[in-house]
């Protein structure tokens, strides 16, 4: 599975397990809802700053987010 697909799947799982919507996450991180939606769908490129913000928000590593560690 490609890293972007894995990132999308893991972010989707995190949103569900924390009972937070894509919109709420976008607001909390100060980024657009479209960006979060694209990430969840595994589309496009993600800026490093966005990956860091998501990882910090959910207290996970970037490596875990992209499927480099389980």
Secondary structure, DSSP 8 states (H G I E B T S, - for coil): --HHHHHHHHHHHHHHHTT--HHHHHHHHTS-HHHHHHHHTT-S---HHHHHHHHHHHT--HHHHTTS--
